[in-house]
Amino acid sequence: MKDKNIDSFKKDLSSFKQSAQEAQRTSVTGNDKATFDSGMKQLLDEVNVVEATAEQKGLAPAQQEAKKLRDIMAQFHTKLGV
């Protein structure tokens, strides 16, 4: 997320989104499934917000919004113990 131009930012964000979507298809079972599903939904919802911000407002606001992705990942990694 330290890109210097909007095109590389969008490319990196697209790769991140694809990786998150692939992870979302991971088979998680047991008590962790609901937590995992919730975390993935929140993460992908925020990716959509970052994409919209990049389109509408440009690089710097999108980078600021993208910081929330780390917070979401950290929160759910802690909850899931990964």
Backbone hydrogen bonds in HBPLUS format (Angstrom, degrees):
<---DONOR---> <-ACCEPTOR-->    atom                        ^
c    i                          cat <-CA-CA->   ^        H-A-AA   ^      H-
h    n   atom  resd res      DA  || num        DHA   H-A  angle D-A-AA Bond
n    s   type  num  typ     dist DA aas  dist angle  dist       angle   num
A0009-PHE N   A0005-ASN O   3.11 MM   4  6.33 155.6  2.17 149.5 157.1     1
A0010-LYS N   A0006-ILE O   2.89 MM   4  6.07 164.2  1.91 151.8 155.0     2
A0011-LYS N   A0007-ASP O   3.01 MM   4  6.22 154.6  2.08 143.5 150.8     3
A0012-ASP N   A0008-SER O   2.90 MM   4  6.10 164.2  1.93 150.0 153.7     4
A0013-LEU N   A0009-PHE O   2.83 MM   4  6.03 158.7  1.88 152.5 159.3     5
A0014-SER N   A0010-LYS O   2.87 MM   4  6.00 151.6  1.95 143.7 151.3     6
A0015-SER N   A0011-LYS O   3.04 MM   4  6.35 154.0  2.11 146.8 153.4     7
A0016-PHE N   A0012-ASP O   2.92 MM   4  6.18 157.9  1.96 148.2 154.6     8
A0017-LYS N   A0013-LEU O   2.85 MM   4  6.07 158.3  1.90 148.2 154.1     9
A0018-GLN N   A0014-SER O   2.97 MM   4  6.18 159.1  2.02 146.5 151.9    10
A0019-SER N   A0015-SER O   2.97 MM   4  6.22 159.0  2.02 149.0 154.5    11
A0020-ALA N   A0016-PHE O   2.89 MM   4  6.16 155.3  1.96 149.8 157.0    12
A0021-GLN N   A0017-LYS O   2.86 MM   4  6.11 155.7  1.92 150.8 157.6    13
A0022-GLU N   A0018-GLN O   2.97 MM   4  6.22 151.3  2.06 145.6 153.4    14
A0023-ALA N   A0019-SER O   2.90 MM   4  6.16 156.9  1.96 146.4 153.0    15
A0024-GLN N   A0020-ALA O   2.84 MM   4  6.05 143.8  1.98 142.9 153.3    16
A0025-ARG N   A0022-GLU O   3.12 MM   3  5.39 140.0  2.29 101.6 112.3    17
A0026-THR N   A0023-ALA O   2.94 MM   3  5.25 162.2  1.97 113.8 118.2    18
A0033-LYS N   A0030-GLY O   3.23 MM   3  5.81 162.1  2.26 115.9 120.8    19
A0036-PHE N   A0032-ASP O   2.83 MM   4  5.97 165.4  1.85 160.7 165.3    20
A0037-ASP N   A0033-LYS O   2.82 MM   4  5.98 171.7  1.83 158.3 160.6    21
A0038-SER N   A0034-ALA O   2.96 MM   4  6.04 157.9  2.01 143.1 149.4    22
A0039-GLY N   A0035-THR O   2.92 MM   4  6.10 162.0  1.95 150.2 155.2    23
A0040-MET N   A0036-PHE O   2.91 MM   4  6.14 162.6  1.94 157.8 162.1    24
A0041-LYS N   A0037-ASP O   3.00 MM   4  6.15 156.5  2.06 145.4 151.8    25
A0042-GLN N   A0038-SER O   2.98 MM   4  6.22 165.6  2.00 152.1 155.9    26
A0043-LEU N   A0039-GLY O   2.90 MM   4  6.05 159.2  1.94 148.2 154.5    27
A0044-LEU N   A0040-MET O   2.92 MM   4  6.06 169.7  1.93 151.3 153.8    28
A0045-ASP N   A0041-LYS O   2.86 MM   4  5.95 153.2  1.93 148.8 156.9    29
A0046-GLU N   A0042-GLN O   2.99 MM   4  6.15 155.0  2.05 144.1 150.5    30
A0047-VAL N   A0043-LEU O   2.94 MM   4  6.28 147.6  2.04 144.4 154.2    31
A0048-ASN N   A0044-LEU O   3.09 MM   4  6.34 153.9  2.16 142.7 148.4    32
A0049-VAL N   A0045-ASP O   3.12 MM   4  6.52 145.6  2.25 140.1 149.6    33
A0049-VAL N   A0046-GLU O   3.06 MM   3  4.88 116.0  2.49  90.8 106.7    34
A0050-VAL N   A0046-GLU O   2.86 MM   4  6.18 158.5  1.91 153.7 159.2    35
A0051-GLU N   A0047-VAL O   2.86 MM   4  6.14 158.8  1.91 152.4 158.2    36
A0052-ALA N   A0048-ASN O   3.01 MM   4  6.22 162.1  2.04 145.4 149.9    37
A0053-THR N   A0049-VAL O   2.86 MM   4  6.08 156.7  1.92 149.3 156.3    38
A0054-ALA N   A0050-VAL O   2.89 MM   4  6.10 156.8  1.94 150.4 156.3    39
A0055-GLU N   A0051-GLU O   3.06 MM   4  6.35 156.2  2.11 148.1 154.1    40
A0056-GLN N   A0052-ALA O   2.90 MM   4  6.05 161.7  1.93 152.6 157.6    41
A0057-LYS N   A0053-THR O   2.73 MM   4  5.38 161.0  1.77 147.4 153.2    42
A0058-GLY N   A0054-ALA O   3.24 MM   4  4.62 139.4  2.42 106.8 116.1    43
A0062-ALA N   A0058-GLY O   3.26 MM   4  6.26 149.7  2.36 141.9 150.8    44
A0063-GLN N   A0059-LEU O   2.83 MM   4  6.07 156.9  1.88 161.6 168.7    45
A0064-GLN N   A0060-ALA O   3.04 MM   4  6.27 154.0  2.11 147.8 154.7    46
A0065-GLU N   A0061-PRO O   2.94 MM   4  6.18 159.9  1.98 146.5 151.7    47
A0066-ALA N   A0062-ALA O   2.84 MM   4  6.00 148.3  1.94 145.1 154.4    48
A0067-LYS N   A0064-GLN O   3.26 MM   3  5.58 150.6  2.35 104.0 112.1    49
A0068-LYS N   A0065-GLU O   3.11 MM   3  5.92 159.8  2.15 120.7 125.6    50
A0069-LEU N   A0066-ALA O   2.93 MM   3  5.43 149.0  2.02 112.2 121.0    51
A0072-ILE N   A0068-LYS O   2.97 MM   4  6.24 159.7  2.02 152.6 157.3    52
A0073-MET N   A0069-LEU O   2.94 MM   4  6.17 167.0  1.95 152.8 156.5    53
A0074-ALA N   A0070-ARG O   2.83 MM   4  5.99 164.7  1.85 151.9 156.6    54
A0075-GLN N   A0071-ASP O   2.93 MM   4  6.04 160.9  1.97 147.1 152.6    55
A0076-PHE N   A0072-ILE O   3.08 MM   4  6.30 167.8  2.09 155.4 157.4    56
A0077-HIS N   A0073-MET O   2.81 MM   4  5.86 151.4  1.89 150.7 159.5    57
A0078-THR N   A0074-ALA O   3.02 MM   4  6.07 156.7  2.07 144.9 150.5    58
A0079-LYS N   A0075-GLN O   3.09 MM   4  6.37 159.4  2.14 141.5 147.3    59
A0080-LEU N   A0076-PHE O   2.91 MM   4  5.95 150.2  2.00 141.1 148.7    60
A0081-GLY N   A0077-HIS O   2.78 MM   4  5.73 114.9  2.21 134.4 150.3    61
A0082-VAL N   A0077-HIS O   2.91 MM   5  5.00 157.2  1.96 142.7 147.2    62
A0081-GLY N   A0078-THR O   3.18 MM   3  4.99 143.7  2.32  94.0 104.6    63
